[in-house]
């Protein structure tokens, strides 16, 4: 079973309405669309995109080797940042002791 928690933080205690879509695992929160794969029979993934199309985030981009990818338009230029999931060094070190 997978869970999705949407946490809103606000200084003035005003929060956006969370609107579930007819599409399973898709939600609209203010100017953002959140899509989450909650099916345990396939890899976990989440994506977020603002309605202006200037910011997009995707975890587990399958056709790019499972990386996480952030695409944002900053000062009129498209910026792309990627990161690959890795285990912390402490976990890698501990795992070597058990081989």
N, C-alpha and C positions, 0 to 999 in steps of 0.2 A: 504494500500500500504506500502511495506517495501522497504527500501533503504540500500545499502551497499556502504560504502565509504572506499577506500583503500588509506591510507595516507603513503607516503614514506618520510623519513627524511634522509638527507644526508649532510655531511659537504662539499663535493666536487661537489655537484649538479649533481651527476651521479645517475640515477634511473634505476631500473629494469623495463623491459617491462611487462605490465600486459596482460596476454594472457587468454581470456575467453575459457573455454572448451566447447565441444559439449553438455556436461551435464549442465543443467540449474543451475545457482547459484554456479558454480565451476570456479575457476580462478587459474592460475599459475603465481607466481611472483618470479622470480629468482629461488632459491632453495626451494620455499615454495608452498604448495597447500592449497588454501583456499576454503572451502565449506560453503555456507550460505543458510539457508532455508528462502527464500523470499516469500513463500506462506503464505498469511494471514489466510488461513483456518486451519493451523496447528501451533504448538508452534514455536516460534523463536528459532533458533539455529545457531551456527557458529562453525566450526572446522578448525584448522590449523595444518599442519604437514610438517616438513622439509623432503626433499627427502632422506636424510640419515636414516630417521626413528628414530632419537635420541631425537626429541622433538615433542610432540603432545599436542594440547589443544582442549578441547571440552566444549562448554557451554551446559547447559540443557541436561545432559546425562539421558535420559528417564528411562533406566533400572536400574539406581542408584538413583532414586528419584529426578531427575532434577538438580543435582549438577553440578558445573563446575569442570573440572578435567584437571590438567597439569601433563604430564608424561615426564620426561627428564632423559637422561642418563648423569650422572655427575661422572667423574673419574671412568668410567666403571661400575657404579652402577645405577640401575634404581631407580629414585625418583618419588614419586607420591604425589601430593598436591591436595586437594579438598577443595571446599568451597560451602556453601549453600547460596542462595539468601535470604536476610532478609531485612526488612524495617529498616531504621535508627530509633534510639530511639526517636528522635524528632517527627517523623511521627506517631509512635506508641502512644506516649503521646498525641499528638493532636487528634488522632482518638478516644481516650478514652473520651475526652470531649464531643464528639458528640453522645455518646451512651446513 
